Amino acid sequence: MSEENAKNPMDLNGDGKVTLGERAQYYADKATEKLEQAIDDYKDAAKDAMADAKEFYGKASVKAKEEFAKVSEKAKEEFAEVKEKVKETFDKA
């Protein structure tokens, strides 16, 4: 195919001439395509970030529950010791 027979992509109506209006429309269409691609990329990135945040929150939540259980158990043990010492003190009195 020679250059003469190649269709110019800016010739939107196919008449062989590229007008200023066709040129503007062509670039507007290209800009719209790029914008739509950027929006799609942003949506994908946002979905990935949400998935990462959900995973992080899940891990953090499990760790927090584990740590709370440890602290709670230690507090129960210490409370039992204090309770026993108080009982011993009152028994001596």
Order of alpha helices (4+ residues) and beta strands (2+ residues): alpha
